[in-house]
């Protein structure tokens, strides 16, 4: 094995290594012995001759897998170095093994209380050092794997809960749509007959007036008292208003049925505009004026989209998550602001759709706070949220990303202008 010692960097580079060991010792002889032995055992070794230099070395991007730390050193001793390591979240999980000639129990207890995982006594027994290092590296790797698995399980559990909530919402909307659909169809169907019958009665009354222009005084008094002409004219308007109302309720039922399409299995040819409209209907109350902010303006620029093959229920969930996120961003921007200031820059959400080649593009933009560059790399991470505690789960955008990218082989990107707003761009293949 070829080994190169670089004095300037106090490091040893390897073509292959079982792990990176940072050795901190003020004694050059000890550094040489440990570096040579660990090199022969296929470890990459970084060397530091003081606690200060070790802490400086750990400020770099690359980190070691384990630290061998001498206790008795000039300047910052091993105990203080370990204390500073364990107070730094970036490096606190790196195992520290103390190297010392001290045999007092109190010294060992102090080191373990500071966060060290083990002790190696001087003079070194190579086999003992190797076994302890390998055991603690295995333990660290197992711990990291366990933490990753637990995080994955927590994410899966929360996503299942979220999916159950969406499914429950779909079942609720489907149930409401079903219960409302029958009576509204009954009313809408009979309104046509009512309109026809009323028109016949009105025609008959006009016919009476034509052929009996001078009815008895009692009838004339009743006509004047009830203002018959107004009643006949207003009755027609009432029936027309009832017709508009029933049409609107029928439209709402259609939107509710569209939103609850999560029950369908497999991909379907879907009108995305219908999905958007059904989602906007569900969220309509959040756009309206309330005591905290004026009505949020909704701007729709719908292009000519073809039917696309997708899971309609999942795409509706993406719409729900992105539009909710836009509303939350505007509400957060207006939080604790005077109502007069809010009216000077009211919330606006813009939804734009277009077809380009074999893909459709959907954009959801808001004039909320946006996000800064530091948060932009984590925006689609599960459980990551910039909202206050209790406001969000940090799963909405993560789930939307998985649905668009993993389930539909599309793209979900964003463009953020901190303090001015944010735009999410969905790209979906038509087939």
C-alpha positions, 0 to 999 in steps of 0.5 A: 500500500502506498502511503504519503505523509503531508506535514503541512496538513498533518494527514496521511492519504490512502487509496483505500481505507476502512475508516478515517481516524483522527489521532490527537497527541502532542508526542510525535513518537506516539503519533508515528507509532499509531499512524504506522500501525493504523495505516497497516490495518487499512485505516486512513489517519489524520494527525493533530499535535494539540487540541486546538489543531484538532478542533481546527481540523474538524471545521473542514467539510470532511469529518473522521469516523473516530477520534483517538484523543490524548488526555495530557496535552499542553494548552487545551487538554483532552478533557476540554477538547472532548467537552468542546467536541460534544457541545458541537452538534456537527461533530458530537456523534463522532466516537472519542476514545481517550489515550492515557497513562492515567489509571485513576478511576476518577479520571476515567469516570470524568472522561466518560461523563464528558462523552468519551466511549472508551479508554486506551491505556499507554503503552499501547497494545496494538491488538487491543487498540485495533479491536476497540476501534473496530468495535466502536466503528461497528457500533457507530455504523449500526447506530447510524443505520438504526437512526436512519431506519427509525427516521424512515419509519416515522416518515412512513407512519406520518405519510400513512396518517396523512394519506388516511386524512386525505382518504377520509376527506375524500370519503367525506366529500363523496358522502356529502356529494351523494347525500346532496345529489338526490334531493337537488336532482329532485328539486332541479327536475321539478323546477322545470315543471314549476316554471312551466305551470306558473307560465301557464297560470300567468298566461291564463290570468292575462287571458282573463284580463284581456276578455274581462277587462272590467271585473267586479269591484271585489276582484279589482280591489284584490288586484290592487291590494296584491299588486298583481303585475308586480307579483307576476313579474317577481314570480318569474324572477324567483323561479329563475333565481332558484334555477341558478341556485340549483345549477350551482349546487349541482356544480358543487356536487360535481366538484366534490365527486371529482375531488373524491376520485382517490377511490379509483384505481389505476391511471385515468385520462383526466381533465386537470382543470376540473381537479383544480376547480374542485380543489379551489372549491374545497379551499374557497373559504380560505380565500374569503375576507375575514377579521385578519386579512382581506380576501385573497385575490385568485388569478387563473390563466388556464391554457388549452390542456389535453387530457393527461393520464394520471392518478387523479386523486393523487394529483388533486392532493398535490393541488391541495398541498401547493395551494394551501402552502401559498395561502399559508405563506400569505397569511404568515406575511400578514401576521401581526400587521396592521389591517391598513398595511395589509390592504396596501399589498393584498394577497394574490395567488396566480394559477397558470396552465399550459401545454408544451410539447408532450408535457403540461405545465402548471404553476402556482405562485403567491406573493407571500414571504418566499424562502431564503437560500439557506432553506431552499435545499431542504424544501422537499425534505420530509418533516422540514417546515418553516411554519410555527410549531403546530401549524404544519407537519412538514410533509405537504411538499414532500408528499407532493414531490413524491407524487409528481416525481416518483409516481408520475415521472414528472418534475416539481421545481420552484422559484423563490424571491425572499420577501416577494413570493414563491412559485411552484412549477409542476411538469407532467407527461401527457402519457 
